Amino acid sequence: MDLGSIGRTLHRLRKAANLSHEELAANICPPQAVKEIEEGKSYPSVDILEKLGEKMGLKINIFFDVSESTSSTYIEAVQQIIRKYIRNREYKSIGLIVEREMNNPLFQTPFHLQFLKWHEGISIYYNSGNVQQAIDVLWEAIDLTKVDTNVWTEREIEILNSIGVIYYEEQRFHEAYETYYKAYGRLESLPFIKNSQIKIRVLYGLSQTLSEMGKYHESLVYSNRGIDMCIESETMYLLGELNYQSGENYFKIGEEDKGIEFIESSKTVFFIQRNEKFIDLVNNEMALLLKK
């Protein structure tokens, strides 16, 4: 293990996560220990490294791989931190990281810069509410790698999906539908999809939007297709949400028995995921549906 590389990497990752020595060290080790590791004066134990990494949402192998490629490891770590903040909806933190890294020479290739621009667009929308600026930045991100308008990469489609999410959040459902449908069409044209979650996410967006437009039968096509894809891909990603979406659609078209079946399935998924918040939400929504 290269002690100097470990220290430099820990320093960079801590800065990227916007944490002080004290904040990172809390409940793990003395702040001075973190400082000494960063300065290359102290040899860190594996368990300490693991805990420090976990606090920043990173796996311990990040530290062991640094001697091979410090630059690529740093880029990967920053991206992991941003994804963690996306999951936790910490958009202000995302904005700060993006602003800090935007001029970093490591992120100046179109592919790496695209990742930052993508999340800049998302943070603009959720931090300032400036819809048009956010969408413009997201299109700029797509254009960074766009070579052929007829051929899209998975990431470009992911960014397009983010535009669809913004339209949906703004209740601009026709624009959301057009965007999601375009993303779905681009995915269908790919010979192979590496990340099935992208397609599942688009199917869920389509189903949600069509339900809001009152097109429940058409919405069912996409929610059930999403469920099938979850099963085929052996993933629980959005499986609970898709089952609930189908259940609600069945209620809307008068098929209550099927609706109850799918909503109960959604509760089972959320139970397995230990998502009590969603279980309570589903119970409340089902009570409302049964009253209608």
Number of C-alpha atoms within 10 A of each C-alpha: 12 14 18 18 21 24 23 18 22 23 20 15 21 22 15 23 22 14 15 15 17 14 13 21 20 13 10 16 14 13 16 12 18 26 19 14 20 24 17 17 13 15 16 19 8 12 11 16 22 17 19 22 21 12 18 20 17 20 17 17 12 20 26 16 16 20 17 11 10 17 15 13 20 20 15 15 24 23 19 16 20 25 16 16 17 16 10 9 13 16 21 15 18 26 20 15 22 24 14 12 17 16 11 11 10 14 18 14 11 14 14 16 21 23 20 24 23 26 26 23 27 26 24 21 18 17 14 11 14 13 17 13 14 25 23 13 19 23 18 16 26 25 14 17 17 15 10 7 7 8 13 18 14 19 18 24 23 20 24 23 24 23 26 29 22 22 22 22 12 13 14 14 22 16 17 26 22 15 24 29 18 17 25 22 12 17 21 12 12 13 7 10 14 9 11 16 19 19 22 26 19 27 26 25 26 28 30 26 28 22 21 14 14 12 16 22 16 14 25 23 14 23 27 19 17 27 24 15 18 20 13 10 14 10 14 16 18 19 23 26 24 31 25 25 25 31 27 24 28 22 20 18 12 10 13 17 11 16 24 20 15 22 26 20 19 24 23 15 21 22 15 11 12 11 13 13 10 18 19 13 11 20 14 11 14 19 10 10 15 10 6 7
